[in-house]
Amino acid sequence: MLYSDTIVALATPAGTGAIAVIRISGPEAISLSDSIFASVKKKKLKQQKTHTIHLGHIVDNGKVLDEALVSIFKGPTSYTGEDVVEISCHGSPYVQQQIVNLLLRKGCRTASAGEFTLRAFLNGKMDLSQAEAVADLIASDSAAAHDIALQQMRGGFSHEIQKLREELLNFASLIELELDFSQEDVEFADRTQFNALLNKISEVLKKLIDSFALGNVIKKGIPVAIVGQPNVGKSTLLNALLNEERAIVSDIAGTTRDTVEDQISLKGINFRFIDTAGIRETQDVVEKIGIERTFDKIDKARLIVFLFDKVDFDRSELQRIQQRYPNKQILPVCNKMDLLTPDQVEALKKEIPNVLFLSAKHRKGIDVLEEKLSGLVDSGALSGDRTIISNSRHYDALLKALEEIQKVKEGMEMGLSSDLMAIDIRQALFHLGEITGQVTTDDLLGNIFSNFCIGK
């Protein structure tokens, strides 16, 4: 695809609104806009300064389509690095389409998904990891996801990777130089310093890799399955957590025959709660399907809230869940605490470690459960300067880079020749370069930017 033409797209969501923004980028952006814009002060856009806004009308062959504000951003000091014009018009879908069609007839091309950001990357306005953070920022639906995307978009992660790559590249150059003087048997790269650098890079890469577990949780949310026998109050608990009547509540056992899902944000982290069908032996065909789906959802959940509502509940069901999912965190919660005596509460505390008590119906103890859930996430890491990885592509590249660094370290310990070590160093540099876009392919760029929205 050519990236030297002029493109146009709606930058705001489609549909009716107070205003809509139509974005144009490319060498003819200003001149094409000039041809359809009549300034109230008779100004020509080409003659105006960058980063200015002008009031006027969008005109098609003498017919006024709309009154609009036109913003000018001249390259290279624009988002894409090219000349950019943004038309803020009224939010009528008809008006939006008329203006876009007019620009297409004037010579613009419809922008593909993410093409404005792709041009920003190609023009050196941002690196690839920053470009990906733009999409994450748009998609962020919690405070924590927003913070991670914003930090990455501002270059925190990029600078860290770039610094490591530059240091490794300096030593790689010395190793490569040794190959030119292999017959003289000389060493230009100090092996002690090189080993210290490899240890430093390994440590940083491991920290970044370890952060992915938290970053992935923040980006996608934490799936929490609420399980237990029928009529223990699972649907009531879901409604209490959501503070709305999301699930049907009834005294009839087996009311919930399918999973019901919704999410809330606790301390900036999204939790996706799944109300499941009650687990019991049943001859009801529909209820059986619901119970099968319950176990399917438990398989995918990160955390299980096992709910029961009396002292003499069936302990075997809790044990069955614990045995079936030994690697999942299971939080036992006793509902209907208002029906228990103090002695019964103490007995349950002794018998079941970490048990929580609440009354979903009267919304008592819900705050304790929410505090327990939010405490399971290392949200303290978000408040510092720690870089957190949430992109699976970056995670994969970091793993491969670390593997190559480990090979170099092993090669040094074994006394391998410089030419063999140079191969692994080049591979490590390659994988680090993949993250920031210093190493790219058309397929990689196509895959990344195809996931963007049109107009960004």
Secondary structure as a PSIPRED ss2 file (coil, helix, strand):
# PSIPRED VFORMAT (PSIPRED V4.0)

   1 M C   1.000  0.000  0.000
   2 L C   1.000  0.000  0.000
   3 Y C   1.000  0.000  0.000
   4 S C   1.000  0.000  0.000
   5 D C   1.000  0.000  0.000
   6 T C   1.000  0.000  0.000
   7 I E   0.000  0.000  1.000
   8 V E   0.000  0.000  1.000
   9 A E   0.000  0.000  1.000
  10 L E   0.000  0.000  1.000
  11 A C   1.000  0.000  0.000
  12 T C   1.000  0.000  0.000
  13 P C   1.000  0.000  0.000
  14 A C   1.000  0.000  0.000
  15 G C   1.000  0.000  0.000
  16 T C   1.000  0.000  0.000
  17 G E   0.000  0.000  1.000
  18 A E   0.000  0.000  1.000
  19 I E   0.000  0.000  1.000
  20 A E   0.000  0.000  1.000
  21 V E   0.000  0.000  1.000
  22 I E   0.000  0.000  1.000
  23 R E   0.000  0.000  1.000
  24 I E   0.000  0.000  1.000
  25 S E   0.000  0.000  1.000
  26 G C   1.000  0.000  0.000
  27 P C   1.000  0.000  0.000
  28 E C   1.000  0.000  0.000
  29 A H   0.000  1.000  0.000
  30 I H   0.000  1.000  0.000
  31 S H   0.000  1.000  0.000
  32 L H   0.000  1.000  0.000
  33 S H   0.000  1.000  0.000
  34 D H   0.000  1.000  0.000
  35 S C   1.000  0.000  0.000
  36 I C   1.000  0.000  0.000
  37 F E   0.000  0.000  1.000
  38 A E   0.000  0.000  1.000
  39 S E   0.000  0.000  1.000
  40 V C   1.000  0.000  0.000
  41 K C   1.000  0.000  0.000
  42 K C   1.000  0.000  0.000
  43 K C   1.000  0.000  0.000
  44 K C   1.000  0.000  0.000
  45 L H   0.000  1.000  0.000
  46 K H   0.000  1.000  0.000
  47 Q H   0.000  1.000  0.000
  48 Q C   1.000  0.000  0.000
  49 K C   1.000  0.000  0.000
  50 T C   1.000  0.000  0.000
  51 H C   1.000  0.000  0.000
  52 T E   0.000  0.000  1.000
  53 I E   0.000  0.000  1.000
  54 H E   0.000  0.000  1.000
  55 L E   0.000  0.000  1.000
  56 G E   0.000  0.000  1.000
  57 H E   0.000  0.000  1.000
  58 I E   0.000  0.000  1.000
  59 V E   0.000  0.000  1.000
  60 D E   0.000  0.000  1.000
  61 N C   1.000  0.000  0.000
  62 G C   1.000  0.000  0.000
  63 K E   0.000  0.000  1.000
  64 V E   0.000  0.000  1.000
  65 L E   0.000  0.000  1.000
  66 D E   0.000  0.000  1.000
  67 E E   0.000  0.000  1.000
  68 A E   0.000  0.000  1.000
  69 L E   0.000  0.000  1.000
  70 V E   0.000  0.000  1.000
  71 S E   0.000  0.000  1.000
  72 I E   0.000  0.000  1.000
  73 F E   0.000  0.000  1.000
  74 K C   1.000  0.000  0.000
  75 G C   1.000  0.000  0.000
  76 P C   1.000  0.000  0.000
  77 T C   1.000  0.000  0.000
  78 S C   1.000  0.000  0.000
  79 Y C   1.000  0.000  0.000
  80 T C   1.000  0.000  0.000
  81 G C   1.000  0.000  0.000
  82 E C   1.000  0.000  0.000
  83 D C   1.000  0.000  0.000
  84 V E   0.000  0.000  1.000
  85 V E   0.000  0.000  1.000
  86 E E   0.000  0.000  1.000
  87 I E   0.000  0.000  1.000
  88 S E   0.000  0.000  1.000
  89 C E   0.000  0.000  1.000
  90 H E   0.000  0.000  1.000
  91 G E   0.000  0.000  1.000
  92 S C   1.000  0.000  0.000
  93 P H   0.000  1.000  0.000
  94 Y H   0.000  1.000  0.000
  95 V H   0.000  1.000  0.000
  96 Q H   0.000  1.000  0.000
  97 Q H   0.000  1.000  0.000
  98 Q H   0.000  1.000  0.000
  99 I H   0.000  1.000  0.000
 100 V H   0.000  1.000  0.000
 101 N H   0.000  1.000  0.000
 102 L H   0.000  1.000  0.000
 103 L H   0.000  1.000  0.000
 104 L H   0.000  1.000  0.000
 105 R H   0.000  1.000  0.000
 106 K H   0.000  1.000  0.000
 107 G C   1.000  0.000  0.000
 108 C C   1.000  0.000  0.000
 109 R E   0.000  0.000  1.000
 110 T E   0.000  0.000  1.000
 111 A C   1.000  0.000  0.000
 112 S C   1.000  0.000  0.000
 113 A C   1.000  0.000  0.000
 114 G C   1.000  0.000  0.000
 115 E H   0.000  1.000  0.000
 116 F H   0.000  1.000  0.000
 117 T H   0.000  1.000  0.000
 118 L H   0.000  1.000  0.000
 119 R H   0.000  1.000  0.000
 120 A H   0.000  1.000  0.000
 121 F H   0.000  1.000  0.000
 122 L H   0.000  1.000  0.000
 123 N C   1.000  0.000  0.000
 124 G C   1.000  0.000  0.000
 125 K C   1.000  0.000  0.000
 126 M C   1.000  0.000  0.000
 127 D C   1.000  0.000  0.000
 128 L H   0.000  1.000  0.000
 129 S H   0.000  1.000  0.000
 130 Q H   0.000  1.000  0.000
 131 A H   0.000  1.000  0.000
 132 E H   0.000  1.000  0.000
 133 A H   0.000  1.000  0.000
 134 V H   0.000  1.000  0.000
 135 A H   0.000  1.000  0.000
 136 D H   0.000  1.000  0.000
 137 L H   0.000  1.000  0.000
 138 I H   0.000  1.000  0.000
 139 A H   0.000  1.000  0.000
 140 S C   1.000  0.000  0.000
 141 D C   1.000  0.000  0.000
 142 S C   1.000  0.000  0.000
 143 A H   0.000  1.000  0.000
 144 A H   0.000  1.000  0.000
 145 A H   0.000  1.000  0.000
 146 H H   0.000  1.000  0.000
 147 D H   0.000  1.000  0.000
 148 I H   0.000  1.000  0.000
 149 A H   0.000  1.000  0.000
 150 L H   0.000  1.000  0.000
 151 Q H   0.000  1.000  0.000
 152 Q H   0.000  1.000  0.000
 153 M H   0.000  1.000  0.000
 154 R C   1.000  0.000  0.000
 155 G C   1.000  0.000  0.000
 156 G H   0.000  1.000  0.000
 157 F H   0.000  1.000  0.000
 158 S H   0.000  1.000  0.000
 159 H H   0.000  1.000  0.000
 160 E H   0.000  1.000  0.000
 161 I H   0.000  1.000  0.000
 162 Q H   0.000  1.000  0.000
 163 K H   0.000  1.000  0.000
 164 L H   0.000  1.000  0.000
 165 R H   0.000  1.000  0.000
 166 E H   0.000  1.000  0.000
 167 E H   0.000  1.000  0.000
 168 L H   0.000  1.000  0.000
 169 L H   0.000  1.000  0.000
 170 N H   0.000  1.000  0.000
 171 F H   0.000  1.000  0.000
 172 A H   0.000  1.000  0.000
 173 S H   0.000  1.000  0.000
 174 L H   0.000  1.000  0.000
 175 I H   0.000  1.000  0.000
 176 E H   0.000  1.000  0.000
 177 L H   0.000  1.000  0.000
 178 E H   0.000  1.000  0.000
 179 L H   0.000  1.000  0.000
 180 D H   0.000  1.000  0.000
 181 F C   1.000  0.000  0.000
 182 S H   0.000  1.000  0.000
 183 Q H   0.000  1.000  0.000
 184 E H   0.000  1.000  0.000
 185 D C   1.000  0.000  0.000
 186 V C   1.000  0.000  0.000
 187 E C   1.000  0.000  0.000
 188 F C   1.000  0.000  0.000
 189 A C   1.000  0.000  0.000
 190 D C   1.000  0.000  0.000
 191 R H   0.000  1.000  0.000
 192 T H   0.000  1.000  0.000
 193 Q H   0.000  1.000  0.000
 194 F H   0.000  1.000  0.000
 195 N H   0.000  1.000  0.000
 196 A H   0.000  1.000  0.000
 197 L H   0.000  1.000  0.000
 198 L H   0.000  1.000  0.000
 199 N H   0.000  1.000  0.000
 200 K H   0.000  1.000  0.000
 201 I H   0.000  1.000  0.000
 202 S H   0.000  1.000  0.000
 203 E H   0.000  1.000  0.000
 204 V H   0.000  1.000  0.000
 205 L H   0.000  1.000  0.000
 206 K H   0.000  1.000  0.000
 207 K H   0.000  1.000  0.000
 208 L H   0.000  1.000  0.000
 209 I H   0.000  1.000  0.000
 210 D H   0.000  1.000  0.000
 211 S H   0.000  1.000  0.000
 212 F H   0.000  1.000  0.000
 213 A H   0.000  1.000  0.000
 214 L H   0.000  1.000  0.000
 215 G H   0.000  1.000  0.000
 216 N H   0.000  1.000  0.000
 217 V H   0.000  1.000  0.000
 218 I H   0.000  1.000  0.000
 219 K H   0.000  1.000  0.000
 220 K H   0.000  1.000  0.000
 221 G C   1.000  0.000  0.000
 222 I E   0.000  0.000  1.000
 223 P E   0.000  0.000  1.000
 224 V E   0.000  0.000  1.000
 225 A E   0.000  0.000  1.000
 226 I E   0.000  0.000  1.000
 227 V E   0.000  0.000  1.000
 228 G C   1.000  0.000  0.000
 229 Q C   1.000  0.000  0.000
 230 P C   1.000  0.000  0.000
 231 N C   1.000  0.000  0.000
 232 V C   1.000  0.000  0.000
 233 G C   1.000  0.000  0.000
 234 K H   0.000  1.000  0.000
 235 S H   0.000  1.000  0.000
 236 T H   0.000  1.000  0.000
 237 L H   0.000  1.000  0.000
 238 L H   0.000  1.000  0.000
 239 N H   0.000  1.000  0.000
 240 A H   0.000  1.000  0.000
 241 L H   0.000  1.000  0.000
 242 L H   0.000  1.000  0.000
 243 N C   1.000  0.000  0.000
 244 E C   1.000  0.000  0.000
 245 E C   1.000  0.000  0.000
 246 R C   1.000  0.000  0.000
 247 A C   1.000  0.000  0.000
 248 I C   1.000  0.000  0.000
 249 V C   1.000  0.000  0.000
 250 S C   1.000  0.000  0.000
 251 D C   1.000  0.000  0.000
 252 I C   1.000  0.000  0.000
 253 A C   1.000  0.000  0.000
 254 G C   1.000  0.000  0.000
 255 T C   1.000  0.000  0.000
 256 T C   1.000  0.000  0.000
 257 R C   1.000  0.000  0.000
 258 D C   1.000  0.000  0.000
 259 T C   1.000  0.000  0.000
 260 V E   0.000  0.000  1.000
 261 E E   0.000  0.000  1.000
 262 D E   0.000  0.000  1.000
 263 Q E   0.000  0.000  1.000
 264 I E   0.000  0.000  1.000
 265 S E   0.000  0.000  1.000
 266 L E   0.000  0.000  1.000
 267 K C   1.000  0.000  0.000
 268 G C   1.000  0.000  0.000
 269 I E   0.000  0.000  1.000
 270 N E   0.000  0.000  1.000
 271 F E   0.000  0.000  1.000
 272 R E   0.000  0.000  1.000
 273 F E   0.000  0.000  1.000
 274 I E   0.000  0.000  1.000
 275 D E   0.000  0.000  1.000
 276 T C   1.000  0.000  0.000
 277 A C   1.000  0.000  0.000
 278 G C   1.000  0.000  0.000
 279 I C   1.000  0.000  0.000
 280 R C   1.000  0.000  0.000
 281 E C   1.000  0.000  0.000
 282 T C   1.000  0.000  0.000
 283 Q C   1.000  0.000  0.000
 284 D C   1.000  0.000  0.000
 285 V H   0.000  1.000  0.000
 286 V H   0.000  1.000  0.000
 287 E H   0.000  1.000  0.000
 288 K H   0.000  1.000  0.000
 289 I H   0.000  1.000  0.000
 290 G H   0.000  1.000  0.000
 291 I H   0.000  1.000  0.000
 292 E H   0.000  1.000  0.000
 293 R H   0.000  1.000  0.000
 294 T H   0.000  1.000  0.000
 295 F H   0.000  1.000  0.000
 296 D H   0.000  1.000  0.000
 297 K H   0.000  1.000  0.000
 298 I H   0.000  1.000  0.000
 299 D H   0.000  1.000  0.000
 300 K H   0.000  1.000  0.000
 301 A C   1.000  0.000  0.000
 302 R C   1.000  0.000  0.000
 303 L E   0.000  0.000  1.000
 304 I E   0.000  0.000  1.000
 305 V E   0.000  0.000  1.000
 306 F E   0.000  0.000  1.000
 307 L E   0.000  0.000  1.000
 308 F E   0.000  0.000  1.000
 309 D C   1.000  0.000  0.000
 310 K C   1.000  0.000  0.000
 311 V C   1.000  0.000  0.000
 312 D C   1.000  0.000  0.000
 313 F C   1.000  0.000  0.000
 314 D C   1.000  0.000  0.000
 315 R H   0.000  1.000  0.000
 316 S H   0.000  1.000  0.000
 317 E H   0.000  1.000  0.000
 318 L H   0.000  1.000  0.000
 319 Q H   0.000  1.000  0.000
 320 R H   0.000  1.000  0.000
 321 I H   0.000  1.000  0.000
 322 Q H   0.000  1.000  0.000
 323 Q H   0.000  1.000  0.000
 324 R H   0.000  1.000  0.000
 325 Y C   1.000  0.000  0.000
 326 P C   1.000  0.000  0.000
 327 N C   1.000  0.000  0.000
 328 K C   1.000  0.000  0.000
 329 Q E   0.000  0.000  1.000
 330 I E   0.000  0.000  1.000
 331 L E   0.000  0.000  1.000
 332 P E   0.000  0.000  1.000
 333 V E   0.000  0.000  1.000
 334 C E   0.000  0.000  1.000
 335 N C   1.000  0.000  0.000
 336 K C   1.000  0.000  0.000
 337 M H   0.000  1.000  0.000
 338 D H   0.000  1.000  0.000
 339 L H   0.000  1.000  0.000
 340 L C   1.000  0.000  0.000
 341 T C   1.000  0.000  0.000
 342 P H   0.000  1.000  0.000
 343 D H   0.000  1.000  0.000
 344 Q H   0.000  1.000  0.000
 345 V H   0.000  1.000  0.000
 346 E H   0.000  1.000  0.000
 347 A H   0.000  1.000  0.000
 348 L H   0.000  1.000  0.000
 349 K H   0.000  1.000  0.000
 350 K H   0.000  1.000  0.000
 351 E H   0.000  1.000  0.000
 352 I C   1.000  0.000  0.000
 353 P C   1.000  0.000  0.000
 354 N C   1.000  0.000  0.000
 355 V C   1.000  0.000  0.000
 356 L E   0.000  0.000  1.000
 357 F E   0.000  0.000  1.000
 358 L C   1.000  0.000  0.000
 359 S E   0.000  0.000  1.000
 360 A C   1.000  0.000  0.000
 361 K C   1.000  0.000  0.000
 362 H C   1.000  0.000  0.000
 363 R C   1.000  0.000  0.000
 364 K E   0.000  0.000  1.000
 365 G C   1.000  0.000  0.000
 366 I H   0.000  1.000  0.000
 367 D H   0.000  1.000  0.000
 368 V H   0.000  1.000  0.000
 369 L H   0.000  1.000  0.000
 370 E H   0.000  1.000  0.000
 371 E H   0.000  1.000  0.000
 372 K H   0.000  1.000  0.000
 373 L H   0.000  1.000  0.000
 374 S H   0.000  1.000  0.000
 375 G H   0.000  1.000  0.000
 376 L C   1.000  0.000  0.000
 377 V C   1.000  0.000  0.000
 378 D C   1.000  0.000  0.000
 379 S C   1.000  0.000  0.000
 380 G H   0.000  1.000  0.000
 381 A H   0.000  1.000  0.000
 382 L H   0.000  1.000  0.000
 383 S H   0.000  1.000  0.000
 384 G C   1.000  0.000  0.000
 385 D C   1.000  0.000  0.000
 386 R C   1.000  0.000  0.000
 387 T C   1.000  0.000  0.000
 388 I C   1.000  0.000  0.000
 389 I C   1.000  0.000  0.000
 390 S C   1.000  0.000  0.000
 391 N C   1.000  0.000  0.000
 392 S H   0.000  1.000  0.000
 393 R H   0.000  1.000  0.000
 394 H H   0.000  1.000  0.000
 395 Y H   0.000  1.000  0.000
 396 D H   0.000  1.000  0.000
 397 A H   0.000  1.000  0.000
 398 L H   0.000  1.000  0.000
 399 L H   0.000  1.000  0.000
 400 K H   0.000  1.000  0.000
 401 A H   0.000  1.000  0.000
 402 L H   0.000  1.000  0.000
 403 E H   0.000  1.000  0.000
 404 E H   0.000  1.000  0.000
 405 I H   0.000  1.000  0.000
 406 Q H   0.000  1.000  0.000
 407 K H   0.000  1.000  0.000
 408 V H   0.000  1.000  0.000
 409 K H   0.000  1.000  0.000
 410 E H   0.000  1.000  0.000
 411 G H   0.000  1.000  0.000
 412 M H   0.000  1.000  0.000
 413 E H   0.000  1.000  0.000
 414 M H   0.000  1.000  0.000
 415 G C   1.000  0.000  0.000
 416 L C   1.000  0.000  0.000
 417 S C   1.000  0.000  0.000
 418 S H   0.000  1.000  0.000
 419 D H   0.000  1.000  0.000
 420 L H   0.000  1.000  0.000
 421 M H   0.000  1.000  0.000
 422 A H   0.000  1.000  0.000
 423 I H   0.000  1.000  0.000
 424 D H   0.000  1.000  0.000
 425 I H   0.000  1.000  0.000
 426 R H   0.000  1.000  0.000
 427 Q H   0.000  1.000  0.000
 428 A H   0.000  1.000  0.000
 429 L H   0.000  1.000  0.000
 430 F H   0.000  1.000  0.000
 431 H H   0.000  1.000  0.000
 432 L H   0.000  1.000  0.000
 433 G H   0.000  1.000  0.000
 434 E H   0.000  1.000  0.000
 435 I H   0.000  1.000  0.000
 436 T H   0.000  1.000  0.000
 437 G C   1.000  0.000  0.000
 438 Q C   1.000  0.000  0.000
 439 V C   1.000  0.000  0.000
 440 T C   1.000  0.000  0.000
 441 T C   1.000  0.000  0.000
 442 D H   0.000  1.000  0.000
 443 D H   0.000  1.000  0.000
 444 L H   0.000  1.000  0.000
 445 L H   0.000  1.000  0.000
 446 G H   0.000  1.000  0.000
 447 N H   0.000  1.000  0.000
 448 I H   0.000  1.000  0.000
 449 F H   0.000  1.000  0.000
 450 S C   1.000  0.000  0.000
 451 N C   1.000  0.000  0.000
 452 F C   1.000  0.000  0.000
 453 C C   1.000  0.000  0.000
 454 I C   1.000  0.000  0.000
 455 G C   1.000  0.000  0.000
 456 K C   1.000  0.000  0.000
